[in-house]
């Protein structure tokens, strides 16, 4: 704890830290802050026995890597913390050692230099990421105005142009009100896209800071998620639950050698389909299957035929199972219903005997996305 003492007519404020040391053998009995300027703080400390002392200090409580010495032995000590930032917090503690080698260390205390602190970035991140953007948050220690730029092309942000020049494919905004926290809503980018952005901020004194080029990825837009499913697989509804878990998010077929196997997904609307992605368990997967589309669930047209998981890419499920992931380009065809069909007698891969089935974790359907007007 501390108390303020007003000394003489000049009203010099001296801060005293009390309660230093414990019991009759305490060494440090008094600490006072004698002077505070924009870049220095002078501290006085008194000991009960002749000793030498040091003041350890820094801008962070966990990093007191600057030292000022009071060479003893003496009972009155002075130390000046130098090269401090204007208007900033300074953390310090005092260590004293008497002539018998007994050492005592104080708690860590905090003071603040005079003046206006330098402009610093407190936080910058992206909140509420969606399939088309997110909210970029920029927080500074002082009120600032902000310039912001974003693009899908990182090369665009590396170019230097005049303020009046128009950039193709770059979103730019200016926020002239001086505040500590700026929020920029981005809502014009395709799903699963890397969005690159940068910003510069300026405080009321004209001091500025500029970020590096930062980035985030928009979420996927899977229109099949949680949509109704039917079929002769066990638990076909699991293929649109959004999960890749072996224990509770996988559908198992019958034996394709003796009976056709099928799953139908109802997208519940007519969708221009860009891509269809299927996630199969690697140790038991089809080598010949088809995907069809329909408006009415009665008349079916092929989207892709004679597909094989051999041409897929590898991956892992949430439970560590190897996956074969097959992506089909649907070329923008419009359908409401999708049918995954494995003909009777179709070949399939099984790693060992007894795996007379195929196992499907998930079906994802990505629609055609057109860029929104900014």
C-alpha positions in Angstrom: 0.0 0.0 0.0 1.1 3.6 -0.3 0.4 7.1 0.8 1.0 10.6 -0.7 3.0 13.1 1.3 2.8 16.9 0.4 6.1 18.5 1.3 6.5 22.3 1.8 5.0 25.1 -0.3 6.1 23.6 -3.6 3.6 20.7 -3.2 6.2 18.1 -4.2 4.3 14.8 -4.4 6.3 11.9 -2.9 4.9 8.4 -3.1 5.8 6.1 -0.2 5.5 2.4 -0.3 4.9 1.1 3.3 4.9 -2.4 4.8 8.3 -3.3 3.4 10.0 -6.2 5.1 8.8 -8.4 7.9 9.6 -8.6 11.6 12.5 -7.2 13.5 15.1 -8.3 11.0 13.5 -6.5 8.1 16.1 -4.8 5.9 14.1 -2.5 3.5 11.9 -0.2 5.6 10.9 2.6 3.2 10.6 3.4 -0.5 9.7 6.7 -2.0 9.2 7.9 -5.6 11.1 11.3 -5.6 10.8 12.4 -9.2 8.9 11.5 -12.3 9.6 12.9 -15.8 8.7 11.8 -19.3 11.7 9.5 -19.5 13.0 9.0 -15.9 11.8 7.9 -12.5 13.9 8.5 -9.4 13.3 6.2 -6.4 14.6 6.6 -2.8 14.8 3.6 -0.5 16.0 3.3 3.1 17.4 0.2 4.9 17.7 -0.6 8.5 21.3 -1.7 8.2 24.1 -0.7 5.9 23.7 -2.4 2.5 24.0 -2.2 -1.2 21.0 -2.2 -3.5 19.7 -2.5 -7.1 16.5 -1.4 -8.8 15.4 -3.8 -11.5 12.8 -2.3 -13.9 11.2 -2.8 -17.3 8.1 -2.1 -19.3 6.6 -5.5 -18.5 6.0 -7.1 -15.1 7.5 -10.3 -16.2 10.6 -8.7 -17.8 12.6 -6.5 -15.4 15.8 -6.6 -17.5 17.1 -3.0 -16.7 19.2 -2.3 -13.6 20.3 0.8 -11.7 22.8 0.3 -8.8 23.1 1.9 -5.4 26.7 1.1 -4.3 27.0 0.7 -0.5 27.2 0.0 2.2 24.7 2.7 3.1 21.3 3.0 4.7 20.0 5.6 2.2 19.9 4.8 -1.4 18.9 6.5 -4.7 18.2 5.0 -8.1 17.1 6.6 -11.3 15.3 4.5 -13.9 16.3 6.0 -17.3 15.5 5.7 -21.0 11.8 5.2 -20.3 9.0 5.7 -22.7 6.8 8.8 -22.3 3.5 8.2 -20.7 4.1 4.5 -20.1 3.9 2.1 -17.3 7.1 1.0 -15.6 7.4 -2.0 -13.4 10.2 -2.3 -10.8 11.4 -4.0 -7.6 14.3 -3.4 -5.2 16.8 -5.9 -4.0 19.2 -5.1 -1.1 22.0 -7.1 0.5 23.6 -6.1 3.8 27.2 -6.5 4.9 26.4 -10.0 6.3 25.2 -11.2 2.9 21.5 -11.2 3.9 19.3 -10.2 1.0 15.8 -8.9 0.8 13.6 -8.4 -2.2 10.4 -6.2 -2.4 7.2 -6.9 -4.3 7.0 -5.6 -7.9 5.5 -2.1 -8.1 4.2 0.0 -10.9 4.7 3.6 -11.8 3.9 5.7 -14.9 6.0 8.3 -16.6 4.7 11.7 -17.5 3.5 12.8 -21.0 1.7 11.1 -23.8 2.6 7.4 -24.5 3.8 6.3 -27.9 1.2 4.9 -30.2 0.9 1.1 -29.8 -1.2 -1.7 -31.3 -3.0 -3.5 -28.5 -4.8 -6.1 -30.6 -5.6 -7.0 -34.2 -7.6 -10.1 -35.1 -10.7 -11.3 -37.0 -14.0 -12.1 -35.2 -17.1 -13.9 -36.5 -15.5 -15.4 -39.7 -18.2 -16.5 -42.1 -18.3 -18.0 -45.6 -18.0 -14.5 -47.1 -15.8 -12.5 -44.7 -15.5 -11.5 -41.1 -15.1 -8.6 -38.7 -11.5 -7.2 -38.5 -10.9 -5.6 -35.1 -8.0 -3.1 -34.6 -7.4 -1.8 -31.0 -4.8 0.8 -30.2 -3.8 2.4 -26.9 -4.7 5.8 -28.1 -7.5 7.1 -30.3 -6.6 6.9 -34.0 -8.1 7.2 -37.4 -7.6 4.2 -39.7 -6.9 3.3 -43.3 -7.8 -0.3 -44.3 -7.2 -2.4 -47.4 -8.1 -6.0 -48.2 -7.8 -8.3 -51.2 -7.7 -12.0 -52.3 -4.5 -11.2 -54.1 -1.6 -10.6 -51.8 0.4 -9.0 -54.6 -2.1 -6.2 -54.8 -1.3 -5.1 -51.3 2.4 -5.1 -52.0 1.9 -2.4 -54.6 2.3 1.2 -53.7 -0.2 3.6 -55.3 -1.6 7.1 -54.7 -4.7 7.5 -52.6 -6.8 8.5 -55.6 -5.8 5.6 -57.7 -8.4 2.9 -58.2 -7.4 -0.7 -57.5 -9.1 -3.6 -59.2 -9.9 -6.4 -56.7 -9.0 -4.4 -53.6 -11.4 -3.3 -50.9 -10.4 0.0 -49.3 -12.0 2.0 -46.5 -11.1 5.1 -44.4 -12.3 5.6 -40.9 -11.7 9.3 -39.9 -13.1 9.3 -36.4 -10.5 9.1 -33.7 -11.3 6.0 -31.5 -9.3 3.3 -29.7 -11.2 0.4 -31.4 -12.0 0.1 -35.1 -14.2 -2.7 -36.5 -14.2 -3.3 -40.3 -16.9 -5.7 -41.6 -15.8 -7.7 -44.7 -18.6 -9.5 -46.5 -17.7 -9.8 -50.2 -15.4 -12.8 -50.6 -15.9 -16.4 -51.8 -16.0 -19.3 -49.3 -12.7 -21.0 -48.4 -10.7 -18.1 -49.6 -7.5 -16.5 -48.2 -8.3 -12.8 -47.5 -5.2 -10.6 -47.1 -5.4 -7.2 -45.3 -3.4 -4.5 -43.8 -4.1 -1.2 -42.1 -2.4 2.0 -40.9 -3.5 4.1 -38.0 -2.7 7.7 -37.0 -3.2 9.4 -33.6 -4.1 13.1 -32.9 -0.4 14.0 -32.9 0.2 12.7 -36.3 2.1 9.6 -35.1 1.4 6.5 -37.1 1.8 2.8 -37.2 1.4 0.3 -40.0 0.6 -3.4 -39.9 2.2 -6.1 -41.8 0.1 -8.0 -44.4 -2.2 -10.2 -42.4 -4.7 -12.9 -43.5 -7.6 -15.1 -42.6 -9.6 -17.8 -44.5 -13.3 -17.6 -45.0 -15.4 -20.5 -43.9 -16.8 -23.1 -46.3 -20.3 -22.8 -47.7 -21.6 -26.4 -47.6 -25.2 -26.4 -48.6 -25.6 -30.1 -47.8 -24.9 -29.6 -44.1 -27.7 -31.1 -42.0 -29.9 -31.7 -45.1 -32.3 -34.7 -45.2 -30.7 -37.9 -46.4 -32.2 -41.3 -47.4 -30.6 -44.5 -48.7 -29.8 -48.1 -48.0 -26.6 -47.4 -46.1 -26.8 -47.8 -42.4 -27.4 -44.4 -40.8 -27.3 -42.4 -44.1 -28.2 -39.2 -42.2 -24.7 -39.1 -40.8 -23.2 -38.2 -44.2 -24.5 -34.6 -43.8 -23.9 -34.0 -40.1 -20.6 -32.1 -40.7 -18.5 -34.6 -38.8 -15.7 -36.9 -39.6 -15.8 -39.1 -36.6 -15.5 -42.9 -36.9 -17.7 -43.6 -33.9 -20.7 -41.4 -34.6 -20.4 -39.8 -38.0 -20.0 -42.5 -40.7 -22.4 -44.5 -42.8 -21.8 -48.1 -43.8 -23.2 -49.7 -47.0 -24.1 -53.3 -47.7 -22.0 -55.5 -50.0 -21.9 -53.8 -53.5 -21.2 -57.2 -55.1 -24.7 -58.4 -54.4 -26.8 -55.2 -54.3 -26.7 -51.7 -55.6 -26.0 -49.1 -52.9 -27.3 -45.6 -52.9 -27.7 -42.3 -50.9 -30.0 -39.4 -51.8 -29.5 -35.9 -50.4 -32.3 -33.3 -50.5 -30.7 -29.9 -50.7 -34.2 -28.4 -50.1 -33.7 -25.8 -52.8 -32.5 -25.6 -56.4 -28.8 -25.0 -56.2 -26.2 -24.2 -58.9 -23.6 -26.7 -57.9 -19.9 -25.9 -58.2 -18.3 -28.9 -56.4 -19.3 -32.1 -54.7 -16.8 -33.6 -52.2 -17.1 -37.1 -50.7 -15.0 -38.4 -47.8 -14.5 -42.2 -47.8 -12.7 -44.4 -45.3 -9.5 -45.5 -47.0 -9.6 -49.2 -46.0 -13.0 -49.8 -47.6 -14.1 -47.5 -50.5 -15.7 -47.7 -53.9 -13.7 -48.0 -57.2 -16.7 -47.4 -59.5 -19.6 -45.1 -58.5 -21.8 -42.4 -60.0 -23.4 -39.1 -58.9 -26.7 -38.0 -60.4 -28.9 -34.9 -60.0 -32.6 -34.4 -60.2 -35.3 -31.7 -59.9 -38.0 -34.1 -58.7 -36.3 -37.2 -57.3 -37.7 -39.2 -60.1 -35.8 -38.2 -63.3 -32.1 -38.4 -62.8 -29.3 -37.0 -65.0 -25.6 -37.9 -64.6 -23.3 -35.3 -63.1 -20.2 -37.7 -63.0 -20.0 -41.4 -63.8 -17.5 -44.2 -63.2 -15.8 -42.3 -60.4 -13.0 -44.0 -58.4 -11.6 -43.0 -55.0 -8.2 -44.0 -56.3 -8.0 -40.5 -57.9 -8.8 -38.8 -54.6 -6.5 -37.1 -52.2 -5.5 -38.3 -48.8 -6.6 -37.1 -45.4 -7.5 -38.0 -41.8 -10.7 -38.2 -40.0 -11.2 -36.5 -36.6 -10.5 -39.9 -35.0 -7.3 -40.5 -37.1 -8.7 -42.8 -39.8 -7.0 -42.5 -43.2 -9.4 -40.9 -45.8 -9.8 -40.8 -49.5 -11.3 -37.5 -50.5 -12.8 -37.1 -53.9 -13.7 -33.7 -55.4 -16.1 -33.6 -58.4 -16.5 -30.5 -60.6 -20.2 -30.2 -61.1 -19.8 -27.3 -63.6 -22.6 -25.2 -62.2 -25.5 -27.6 -62.9 -28.7 -26.9 -61.0 -30.5 -29.6 -59.0 -32.3 -30.0 -55.8 -31.6 -33.7 -55.2 -28.2 -35.5 -55.5 -27.8 -39.3 -55.7 -24.6 -41.2 -55.0 -25.0 -44.6 -56.7 -22.8 -47.7 -56.5 -24.1 -50.3 -59.1 -24.5 -53.9 -58.2 -21.3 -55.8 -58.8 -19.2 -52.6 -58.8 -15.6 -53.0 -57.7 -14.5 -51.7 -54.3 -11.3 -51.7 -52.3 -11.1 -53.5 -49.0 -7.9 -53.8 -47.0 -8.6 -57.1 -45.5 -11.2 -59.9 -45.6 -14.5 -59.3 -44.0 -14.8 -55.7 -45.0 -17.6 -56.4 -47.5 -18.9 -52.9 -47.6 -17.8 -49.3 -48.2 -17.9 -46.5 -45.6 -18.7 -42.9 -46.2 -18.0 -40.1 -43.7 -19.4 -37.0 -45.4 -20.9 -35.5 -48.6 -20.2 -31.7 -49.0 -21.9 -29.6 -51.7 -20.5 -26.2 -52.6 -22.7 -23.9 -54.7 -21.6 -21.5 -57.4 -20.7 -18.2 -55.6 -20.7 -14.9 -57.4 -18.8 -12.0 -55.9 -21.0 -9.5 -54.1 -20.9 -5.8 -55.1 -18.8 -3.8 -52.6 
